[in-house]
Amino acid sequence: GGGEGGATLWASYVKRSFHVCGHGMGPMMAAGASRTEGCAAQGAVGPFPYAAGTLEVLSMPLARWVVSQPAVVEFVRRARGSGVPSKWDIGEDTVLGMWVHEAPFALTCLHWGWDKIHDLCFLCKDKAQLWKPITTQSVVVHIKGHQANPKNFHDIHRNFTRICSGECLRKHLPFDVPSLADLCSRGNIRQAYSKCTAL
C-alpha cells in the first residue's frame, strides 16, 4: 500500500554494475535514452520514475515492504562491499525508485511538480535548468553546495515568509501526476512504462 512521491525524473538502472542508464526528464525521453545506451542488453531494470534526491517521500507501508525484501538487503550488502561508494551515493534516489518500480503493487512514483520542488537560483538567467526563484508554489528548495552558507539560509527563510504567509501556507497544491492510472493515460506512456500493465 501507499506510494512514493516527489519531483520525478526517469531512468533505468543496472544492478550488477551499480549504475544509472537511460536517464530522462520523462518516460519517452528515458525510453529513447535506454535504447540508445543499450540498457536492456546490460541487464537494466526500467525505465521507471523516481523521486529526485531533493525530496524523496515513501509511505510507511511501502518503506516497510522495501526494507523487508531479501533482494534489497543483498543489493545493499553488495553495494557496501563493492569499493565504489560514489556509485551508491550518486544514484540512491534512482535505486529507491527502482525498488518501488519492482514492488508488486499497482503504484508508481507520484510527481508533485518542478514548480513545487526545485533547485534555488538567485539571478535565474538559465531557463533551461530546474533552477527557480522562490514562489507561492515552492514547497522544497534545494540549496546546492556552493550556495550553502548562513546568509543564504536566512535569506531563503525571509523570502519564503515574505512570499507565502497566512492563507498561502494552507493552500492545497495538487500533484501534477496523482496516480499510476493518470500517468498511464497520458500520450504513449503505456508503450514506455511496463508498470502500466498492472492496471
Phi, psi and omega per residue, in radians:
G1 nan 3.009 3.097
G2 1.397 -2.599 -3.134
G3 3.104 -2.945 3.121
E4 -2.136 2.563 3.118
G5 -2.588 2.806 3.130
G6 2.778 -2.661 2.995
A7 -1.812 2.105 -2.926
T8 -1.666 2.571 2.885
L9 -2.132 3.042 -3.128
W10 -2.265 2.588 3.101
A11 -2.914 3.057 2.902
S12 -2.018 2.887 -3.117
Y13 -2.481 2.350 3.120
V14 -1.755 1.828 -3.078
K15 -1.113 -0.699 -3.053
R16 -1.007 -0.715 -3.064
S17 -1.936 0.132 3.084
F18 0.981 0.875 3.097
H19 -2.454 2.609 3.096
V20 -1.353 2.456 -3.131
C21 -2.406 2.524 3.035
G22 1.082 0.909 -3.103
H23 -1.341 2.525 3.080
G24 -2.799 2.844 3.113
M25 -1.283 -0.438 -3.126
G26 -2.532 3.118 -3.051
P27 -1.129 -0.704 -3.098
M28 -1.235 -0.683 3.101
M29 -1.121 -0.746 3.139
A30 -1.169 -0.673 3.118
A31 -1.115 -0.726 3.091
G32 -1.127 -0.761 3.122
A33 -1.138 -0.631 3.115
S34 -1.101 -0.738 3.093
R35 -1.125 -0.819 -3.111
T36 -1.062 -0.712 -3.080
E37 -1.542 -0.030 3.123
G38 1.120 0.711 -3.074
C39 -1.076 -0.749 -3.116
A40 -1.071 -0.709 3.134
A41 -1.148 -0.405 3.106
Q42 -1.521 -0.046 3.138
G43 1.509 0.395 -3.089
A44 -1.258 2.620 2.961
V45 -1.624 2.387 3.059
G46 2.156 -3.027 0.159
P47 -1.336 2.725 -3.138
F48 -2.624 2.740 3.058
P49 -1.466 2.668 3.036
Y50 -2.549 2.663 3.111
A51 -1.361 2.087 3.139
A52 -1.022 2.595 -2.999
G53 -0.956 -0.270 3.117
T54 -1.006 -0.724 3.088
L55 -2.688 2.012 3.113
E56 -2.064 2.030 -3.090
V57 -2.073 2.250 3.051
L58 -2.151 2.506 3.001
S59 -1.206 2.701 3.140
M60 -1.077 -0.757 3.115
P61 -1.059 -0.694 3.131
L62 -1.213 -0.731 3.115
A63 -1.046 -0.755 3.110
R64 -1.070 -0.746 -3.142
W65 -1.074 -0.831 -3.097
V66 -1.017 -0.909 -3.044
V67 -1.237 -0.227 3.126
S68 -1.584 -0.047 -3.077
Q69 -1.455 2.186 3.117
P70 -0.982 -0.626 3.139
A71 -1.150 -0.596 3.101
V72 -1.205 -0.796 3.122
V73 -1.030 -0.753 3.139
E74 -1.166 -0.717 3.109
F75 -1.036 -0.826 -3.127
V76 -1.095 -0.724 3.107
R77 -1.050 -0.808 3.125
R78 -1.130 -0.725 -3.117
A79 -1.112 -0.716 3.136
R80 -1.162 -0.572 -3.103
G81 -1.669 0.085 -3.022
S82 -1.372 -0.310 -3.083
G83 1.335 0.134 3.111
V84 -2.175 1.127 -3.083
P85 -1.055 -0.472 -3.140
S86 -1.100 -0.574 3.111
K87 -1.086 -0.746 -3.130
W88 -1.237 -0.751 -3.100
D89 -1.095 -0.686 -3.049
I90 -1.298 -0.647 -3.015
G91 -1.909 0.394 -3.059
E92 -1.091 -0.601 3.133
D93 -1.215 -0.653 3.107
T94 -1.156 -0.728 3.141
V95 -1.101 -0.737 3.102
L96 -1.061 -0.752 3.079
G97 -1.076 -0.644 3.106
M98 -1.106 -0.760 3.140
W99 -1.125 -0.664 3.075
V100 -1.132 -0.749 3.117
H101 -1.033 -0.651 -3.093
E102 -1.422 -0.154 3.120
A103 -1.103 2.482 -3.076
P104 -1.443 0.608 -3.115
F105 -2.051 2.648 3.115
A106 -1.416 1.248 3.114
L107 -2.500 2.897 3.126
T108 -2.572 3.060 3.043
C109 -1.324 2.160 -3.114
L110 -1.497 2.364 -3.088
H111 -1.677 1.986 3.141
W112 -1.392 -0.573 3.069
G113 2.177 2.460 -3.134
W114 -1.272 -0.192 3.046
D115 -1.392 -0.324 -3.097
K116 -1.755 -0.549 3.135
I117 -2.218 1.973 -3.041
H118 -2.699 2.865 3.010
D119 -1.288 2.684 -3.126
L120 -1.611 2.382 2.968
C121 -2.192 2.759 3.124
F122 -1.839 -0.924 3.118
L123 -1.569 -0.484 3.051
C124 0.984 0.793 3.137
K125 -1.455 -0.509 -3.098
D126 -1.542 1.691 -3.070
K127 -1.369 -0.141 -3.120
A128 -1.453 -0.236 -3.087
Q129 -1.685 3.033 3.118
L130 -1.615 0.410 3.104
W131 -1.492 2.249 -3.116
K132 -2.453 2.714 2.996
P133 -1.351 2.931 3.078
I134 -1.241 2.307 3.109
T135 -2.292 -3.116 3.090
T136 -1.220 -0.201 3.092
Q137 -1.614 -0.262 -3.083
S138 -1.155 2.294 3.061
V139 -2.062 -0.791 3.127
V140 -2.228 2.257 3.108
V141 -2.068 2.161 -3.129
H142 -1.549 2.127 3.113
I143 -1.718 2.085 3.128
K144 -1.226 2.753 -3.085
G145 -0.886 -0.756 -3.104
H146 -1.237 -0.224 3.132
Q147 -1.686 -0.166 -2.997
A148 -1.367 1.638 3.043
N149 -2.585 2.765 -3.064
P150 -0.959 -0.703 -3.130
K151 -1.049 -0.793 -3.133
N152 -1.143 -0.706 3.100
F153 -1.056 -0.764 3.119
H154 -1.158 -0.730 3.127
D155 -1.105 -0.702 3.136
I156 -1.113 -0.802 3.109
H157 -1.047 -0.758 3.127
R158 -1.092 -0.748 -3.128
N159 -1.183 -0.726 3.082
F160 -1.013 -0.808 -3.110
T161 -1.133 -0.683 -3.133
R162 -1.223 -0.743 -3.036
I163 -1.399 -0.646 -3.032
C164 -2.364 1.796 3.086
S165 -2.397 2.893 3.077
G166 1.034 -2.090 -3.067
E167 -1.055 -0.619 3.130
C168 -1.024 -0.672 -3.123
L169 -1.152 -0.417 -3.121
R170 -1.682 0.007 -3.092
K171 -1.193 2.355 3.086
H172 -1.363 2.198 3.119
L173 -1.982 1.765 -3.049
P174 -1.199 2.753 3.048
F175 -1.229 2.482 3.034
D176 -1.223 -0.602 3.051
V177 -2.196 1.741 -3.003
P178 -1.548 -0.124 -3.094
S179 -2.873 2.877 3.053
L180 -1.091 -0.737 3.140
A181 -1.058 -0.748 3.119
D182 -1.100 -0.812 -3.142
L183 -1.029 -0.838 -3.061
C184 -1.245 -0.248 3.116
S185 -1.480 -0.108 -3.056
R186 -1.604 2.268 3.030
G187 0.774 -2.298 -3.112
N188 -1.797 0.405 -3.039
I189 -1.042 -0.578 3.120
R190 -0.991 -0.535 3.141
Q191 -1.272 -0.443 -3.050
A192 -1.794 -0.317 -2.990
Y193 -2.116 1.890 -3.054
S194 -1.127 -0.416 -3.100
K195 -1.147 -0.334 3.123
C196 -1.087 -0.397 3.116
T197 -1.203 -0.237 3.121
A198 -1.299 -0.180 -3.117
L199 -1.554 nan nan
